[in-house]
Amino acid sequence: MDTDAQLSERDRSPEPAQGEEQGSRSSRFPEETRSTEIRERSRPARIRDWPAGGGPLRRAGLLLTACLVFLLLLSSYVVQPFLIPSGSMENTLRVGDRVLVNKLAYGFGDEPRRGDVVVFDGLGSFVQDAPSENVITALIRKGAASVGLMSPARTDYIKRVVGVGGDRVTCCDARGRLQVNGRPIDEPYLFPGDAPSRVPFDIVVPPGKLWVMGDHRSDSRDSRDHLGEPGGGTVPVDRVIGRADWIGWPFGRITSLRRPDAFADVPEPGAAGPHGSPHG
């Protein structure tokens, strides 16, 4: 009997290969692979379902966050509430009023006009050096001010435009009125009993600058107070943040802030005679 032949016949299949590569992971751990694939497939669904899960507190938190982000974007680029911190614009604006500042008013080639109420950054004109402030405090103030809950930055001001680039603004004529390019201005928005100015001045506004004044002239630090400083009290147009178009708070004072007719007949710069009187 051929025993070697019998042994060969009996052992036809070779032994499994030994070493590092002993077949695929799927063949060795089928259950683990299937579980991983199920988790990977269900991950997008879990992400989609996460906002709805966690109960009403999570949903309320997400809604609040979305609202805050929306308000911050709106106030940064479109319209921003501005808390009136002083009485310099009375009676047009009172302490505690919230005005809505239109940041798109001068964004498409238009520029501030005489009579506009504008909010501007006074750094470099009304304020020569930026005031120091704690970083955390500054961030809190900026966030709260952007929704009208706190006073604005200490370099932000709100005033009325009286003269634009090229205008000659003088005080005062025989009746105590301001003159712009030789035309006397009747100012119905002034605080009752206030004179247009108790300080005489005569200035030609440089191109690209504004001459601004408060409506409560005896309680306003405005262009007149900075005549001897760099810039001569004028404000660069590119420092204007926006135009105050509405009073939004309190409810009893909600109204639009329209440009008055007081400057409607003012001649353009260069149309006045050599002594400030209009031609003709």
ChimeraX attribute file (.defattr): number of C-alpha atoms within 10 A of each C-alpha:
attribute: neighborCount
match mode: 1-to-1
recipient: residues
	/A:1	5
	/A:2	6
	/A:3	8
	/A:4	9
	/A:5	9
	/A:6	10
	/A:7	10
	/A:8	10
	/A:9	10
	/A:10	9
	/A:11	9
	/A:12	8
	/A:13	8
	/A:14	6
	/A:15	7
	/A:16	7
	/A:17	9
	/A:18	7
	/A:19	6
	/A:20	6
	/A:21	8
	/A:22	11
	/A:23	9
	/A:24	9
	/A:25	11
	/A:26	11
	/A:27	10
	/A:28	11
	/A:29	10
	/A:30	11
	/A:31	10
	/A:32	11
	/A:33	14
	/A:34	12
	/A:35	11
	/A:36	11
	/A:37	10
	/A:38	10
	/A:39	12
	/A:40	11
	/A:41	11
	/A:42	11
	/A:43	11
	/A:44	11
	/A:45	10
	/A:46	12
	/A:47	10
	/A:48	10
	/A:49	11
	/A:50	12
	/A:51	16
	/A:52	12
	/A:53	12
	/A:54	10
	/A:55	9
	/A:56	11
	/A:57	10
	/A:58	14
	/A:59	15
	/A:60	12
	/A:61	12
	/A:62	14
	/A:63	13
	/A:64	12
	/A:65	12
	/A:66	12
	/A:67	12
	/A:68	14
	/A:69	12
	/A:70	12
	/A:71	16
	/A:72	18
	/A:73	14
	/A:74	15
	/A:75	22
	/A:76	13
	/A:77	11
	/A:78	16
	/A:79	24
	/A:80	25
	/A:81	24
	/A:82	28
	/A:83	23
	/A:84	21
	/A:85	19
	/A:86	17
	/A:87	19
	/A:88	25
	/A:89	25
	/A:90	19
	/A:91	14
	/A:92	16
	/A:93	21
	/A:94	16
	/A:95	14
	/A:96	17
	/A:97	21
	/A:98	25
	/A:99	26
	/A:100	25
	/A:101	24
	/A:102	22
	/A:103	21
	/A:104	14
	/A:105	18
	/A:106	16
	/A:107	10
	/A:108	7
	/A:109	6
	/A:110	9
	/A:111	14
	/A:112	20
	/A:113	17
	/A:114	23
	/A:115	20
	/A:116	19
	/A:117	27
	/A:118	21
	/A:119	21
	/A:120	20
	/A:121	20
	/A:122	21
	/A:123	17
	/A:124	18
	/A:125	21
	/A:126	24
	/A:127	16
	/A:128	13
	/A:129	10
	/A:130	11
	/A:131	10
	/A:132	7
	/A:133	9
	/A:134	8
	/A:135	9
	/A:136	9
	/A:137	10
	/A:138	13
	/A:139	12
	/A:140	13
	/A:141	16
	/A:142	17
	/A:143	17
	/A:144	15
	/A:145	19
	/A:146	23
	/A:147	21
	/A:148	22
	/A:149	15
	/A:150	19
	/A:151	18
	/A:152	20
	/A:153	13
	/A:154	13
	/A:155	17
	/A:156	18
	/A:157	24
	/A:158	28
	/A:159	24
	/A:160	24
	/A:161	19
	/A:162	23
	/A:163	27
	/A:164	27
	/A:165	18
	/A:166	18
	/A:167	27
	/A:168	23
	/A:169	23
	/A:170	21
	/A:171	19
	/A:172	19
	/A:173	14
	/A:174	8
	/A:175	7
	/A:176	16
	/A:177	18
	/A:178	25
	/A:179	23
	/A:180	29
	/A:181	25
	/A:182	24
	/A:183	21
	/A:184	23
	/A:185	21
	/A:186	15
	/A:187	17
	/A:188	11
	/A:189	15
	/A:190	18
	/A:191	21
	/A:192	11
	/A:193	8
	/A:194	13
	/A:195	16
	/A:196	22
	/A:197	18
	/A:198	12
	/A:199	10
	/A:200	12
	/A:201	13
	/A:202	13
	/A:203	19
	/A:204	18
	/A:205	21
	/A:206	19
	/A:207	12
	/A:208	14
	/A:209	21
	/A:210	26
	/A:211	27
	/A:212	25
	/A:213	24
	/A:214	27
	/A:215	26
	/A:216	24
	/A:217	21
	/A:218	15
	/A:219	15
	/A:220	18
	/A:221	17
	/A:222	21
	/A:223	21
	/A:224	20
	/A:225	14
	/A:226	16
	/A:227	16
	/A:228	9
	/A:229	14
	/A:230	13
	/A:231	17
	/A:232	18
	/A:233	24
	/A:234	29
	/A:235	26
	/A:236	20
	/A:237	17
	/A:238	12
	/A:239	16
	/A:240	21
	/A:241	21
	/A:242	23
	/A:243	25
	/A:244	27
	/A:245	21
	/A:246	18
	/A:247	22
	/A:248	18
	/A:249	17
	/A:250	11
	/A:251	9
	/A:252	8
	/A:253	14
	/A:254	14
	/A:255	13
	/A:256	13
	/A:257	17
	/A:258	12
	/A:259	15
	/A:260	13
	/A:261	13
	/A:262	15
	/A:263	19
	/A:264	11
	/A:265	11
	/A:266	19
	/A:267	17
	/A:268	14
	/A:269	17
	/A:270	14
	/A:271	15
	/A:272	20
	/A:273	12
	/A:274	10
	/A:275	8
	/A:276	17
	/A:277	16
	/A:278	17
	/A:279	11
	/A:280	6
